[in-house]
Amino acid sequence: MWKIKLTNKAKKQIDSCEKDLQNNINTAIANMISYFEKGTGTKPDIKKLKGKYKGYLRLRVGNYRVIFTINYIKPEVFILHIISRDKAYK
């Protein structure tokens, strides 16, 4: 079973989003975990990041980005940020 951990900043960022967007983000994260766990569903839009976020991954959810890392040993996803695309890469 995969665990999801969020930084306090990520919790505030998701809480400040509209309910529809929160649902979309939660669904995208759940689909990503299902894909890693069972290999089912659509392959998530994930890319490795460069620059100041080197070593992190991003999940694209519409105009928002979920910046995270994955620990396959403990099966957990650690979410650093959930921010709009225009703010994500500044």
C-alpha positions in Angstrom: 0.0 0.0 0.0 1.4 3.4 -1.0 1.5 6.3 1.3 1.1 9.9 0.3 3.0 12.6 2.4 2.6 16.3 1.8 4.6 19.2 3.0 2.7 21.8 5.0 3.1 24.1 2.0 1.6 21.6 -0.4 -1.4 21.1 2.0 -2.0 24.9 2.0 -1.6 25.0 -1.8 -4.2 22.3 -2.4 -6.6 23.8 0.2 -6.4 27.1 -1.6 -7.6 25.5 -4.9 -11.2 25.2 -6.0 -13.0 22.0 -5.2 -13.1 20.8 -8.8 -9.3 21.3 -9.1 -8.7 19.5 -5.8 -10.7 16.5 -7.0 -8.8 16.5 -10.3 -5.5 16.6 -8.4 -6.5 13.8 -6.0 -7.8 11.7 -8.9 -4.5 12.2 -10.8 -2.4 11.2 -7.8 -4.6 8.1 -7.2 -4.3 7.1 -10.8 -0.6 7.5 -10.7 -0.3 5.3 -7.6 -2.6 2.7 -9.2 -0.4 2.7 -12.2 2.7 2.2 -10.1 1.1 -0.4 -7.9 -0.8 -2.5 -10.4 0.3 -1.3 -13.8 -3.3 -0.5 -14.6 -4.9 2.6 -16.0 -3.4 5.4 -18.2 0.3 6.2 -17.9 0.6 9.4 -15.9 2.2 12.5 -17.5 5.4 12.5 -15.3 8.7 14.1 -16.2 12.0 14.5 -14.4 12.8 18.1 -13.5 16.0 20.1 -14.0 17.4 23.2 -12.5 16.3 24.2 -9.0 14.0 21.1 -8.8 16.6 18.6 -10.0 16.0 15.2 -8.5 12.2 15.8 -8.3 9.4 14.7 -10.7 6.3 16.5 -11.8 2.9 15.3 -12.5 0.8 17.4 -14.9 -2.8 18.0 -13.9 -4.2 20.5 -16.4 -2.4 23.9 -15.8 -1.2 22.7 -12.4 1.9 20.8 -11.5 2.4 18.4 -8.6 6.1 18.3 -7.8 7.1 15.2 -5.8 9.6 12.4 -5.2 9.0 8.6 -5.1 10.4 6.1 -2.6 9.9 2.7 -4.1 11.5 0.9 -1.1 8.9 2.2 1.4 6.3 2.7 -1.3 5.5 6.4 -0.7 5.0 9.6 -2.6 6.3 12.8 -1.0 4.6 15.9 -2.5 6.6 19.1 -2.3 4.4 21.6 -4.2 1.1 21.8 -5.9 1.2 25.0 -8.0 0.1 26.5 -11.3 2.4 26.0 -14.2 3.3 29.7 -14.6 4.5 29.8 -11.0 6.1 26.3 -11.0 9.2 27.0 -13.1 10.2 30.5 -11.9 
